[in-house]
Amino acid sequence: MAICNPSDLKRFLKPGERLLGLDVGSKTVGLALSDTRLMVATPLRTLRRGRFKSDAAEIFGEAERHCAGGLVVGLPLALDGRDSPRTQSVRQFARNLLEIRDLPLAFWDERLSTAAVERTMIEADLTRRRRSEIIDRTAAAYILQGLLDRLGYQAAGLETGD
C-alpha cells in the first residue's frame, strides 16, 4: 500500500479496524490507538527505539493485537511548512515500515503537538518525571486525534478539501 492522502485513509479500512498513530522521534516512538468508530484516540505506549527491524516488529505487533488496519505518522514539518532533515528521516522510517508490511499509511502534520501536550500536562500539574514518561504516546494520541477529527468533519460535510 502506498502512502495515502489522510482524507482517503478511512476507505482503506475494513469495518471495525482501528488506526495506529505514531510519533516518531530519534530515541522513542509514541504509539496511540483509535477506537473502532474512528472517533477517539488514546495513548497506547512508548517504544524505546533500537534496531529498525525490532522496532517495526513491535509496531506491527501492536497493530495486530489491536486490529489496526492503518497507520497515521506524525510529520514534523518546519514552522514554515517545509520539510526539514527530521521530516525526511520520518518519511524514510514510514517508507521502511511499508517495505515490511502493506498497510495504508497517512502522514499528519505534527507541528507544535509535543509543545501543546506538554503545556496541558504542566497545567494538569504533572511532575517532570511523569511528563517524560508519557509525553511521546500522548503526542501520538494528539496527532491521531487531529486526523480523526478531520475525518469526522468530512463525514459530517463540514470540510471538503485538503
QUIKARA-V131966 format. One record per helix or strand of 2 or more residues. SS is the DSSP state (A for helix, B for strand). FROM is the first residue (numbers start at 1). LEN is the number of residues. If there is no record, write none. Layout:
# QUIKARA-V131966
ss=SS from=FROM len=LEN
ss=SS from=FROM len=LEN
This chain:
# QUIKARA-V131966
ss=A from=6 len=7
ss=B from=18 len=7
ss=B from=28 len=7
ss=B from=41 len=8
ss=A from=52 len=14
ss=B from=68 len=8
ss=A from=85 len=16
ss=B from=104 len=6
ss=A from=113 len=11
ss=A from=128 len=28
